[in-house]
Amino acid sequence: MNRPIVYVPQQPTRMTENGPATIYDITPALNFGSLISLFGNAPVMLSTNVVVEQLQLKLATFNDDDYILCIGDPALIAVTAMVASSINDGRVRMLRWDRHQRQYLALKYDLKGE
């Protein structure tokens, strides 16, 4: 069995004197699977068709074992979940950071209610 994949829509960064630096440590998400960056720290493209096409290619093997990490631009998180659920028969799992528990919580959505 392959290790689950945690798809990271976008890794937020800030500019420092040494260039871009990541804002958040997402390594705790490794407890859920291997991290795969979808768009790195690049700004979101305004061409929505291009974003959807790229996500369809990058998420082509998305399945019930995989996750979407809720980080980055909210619109990009939303479209990533939409594309993933369309590939996986309406099902998607997501990881959301809980600042009180200081850990990621796994959420499971099924658009068909099964």
N, C-alpha and C positions, 0 to 999 in steps of 0.2 A: 504494500500500500504506500502511495506517495504521501509525503508530508503536506498538510493543508497549506494554502497560500493566503497570506494577508495582503490584499491589494491596498496600496497607499495612494489615494488620489493625488495629493499634493503635500509636499513637506514645507510648511511655512518657514521663512527665513527673515533675517534682518541684516542690514548692512553694518559691517564693522570696519575698522581700519584695515583689517586683513582680507576684506571681501565679505561675501555672503556667509552667514553662520546660521545653522538651524536653531529654531527657537525651542522646540520640544524634543525631549528624549523619548523616542517611540520604541526603544528596545524592549520594554515590558510586553509589547505585542508579539514578540518572538515566542512567548508561551503558547500562542495559538497557531503558529505556523511560520513559514518563511516569508520575509517581507519582500514585496515586489512594488517598486515605485512606478506609478503610471505616468505622471507628468513632472516628477522631480520638484524643483522649486521654481519652475518656469511660470510666468503669468498665464492665466487662463486665456485661451484664444477666443476671440469674439465670433469666429465662424463656427456656429453650433453644429453644422453638418460635419465639419472636419473633426470636431471633438467626438461626436457620436461614432463616426467611422473608425477613428483610432481606438476608441473604447471597445467597439465590437471586435476588433482584431486582438487587442490586448487581453480581453476577458473571454475569448473564445472557448476556453476550457473551464470557465467558472462552474463550480458544482456545489453540492450541499456541504462539503467539507471546508469550503473556503469562506473568507471574510472580507468585508470592506471596512477599512479603518476610517472612522469619522474624523478626518483632519484635513484642513485646508479650506479652500473656497467652498462655501455652502452649496452654490450652484453646481460645482464640479462633483461634490459628494452626492448630491441628488441624482445627477445624470448618470454617475457611475453605478449607483444602486439600481436605477431604472434599467440600464443596459444589462447589468448582471442578472436581474430578475427575469428579464425577457429571454436571456440565454438559458436560465435554469428553471423554466416552467413556473415562473411567478414566485420563486423562493430565493431569499437572500439572507445572509447572516452578516451582522455588523458589529464592530467593536466601538464602544463609547467609553471615554475616560470618566471615571467617577472620582472627583477631586476629594471627596470625603473619605472614601475607602482607599484612595490612592492606587487604583488598579483599573484595568479595562473590564467592562462588563460585556458579555456576549448577548446580543439581541437577535432574535430570529423572526423574520417576517414571511408570511405566506399570503400572497395576493389572492389566492383562490380559497383561502380559509380552510385548508385541509390539514 
